Amino acid sequence: MAETLPSGGNCTATSAGPVLPIVSSGWPQGLALTEEEKAISVLTLEATAEAIICAGLASAGEVAAALADLRGFAATPGTVIGGPRTFQVWARRSRDP
């Protein structure tokens, strides 16, 4: 027997509120293992270097030093570079009305 609530309703499945969609999420983040894959990080920093400098986030010398360090790291066998974080969310509605 379902318990009677102060509101006069009871604890049946139909009184539990609206049926919500099933939602899942993930946080995939790729790893660059080969020199070719790791080059993407170098190319990205090269492509954004001027914007970084113009925004005052780093000086030209700091960006040049970071690029030199990143190129050396990417060329070193056995190193790994994490790719950009990508967020995924997906949902589906329940078949229940």
ABEGO torsion letter per residue (X at the ends): XBBBBAAGBBABAAAAEBBBBBBBBBBBBBBBABAAAAAAAAAAAAAAAAAAAAAGABBAAAAAAAAAAAAAAAABBGBBBBBBBBBBBBBBBBABX
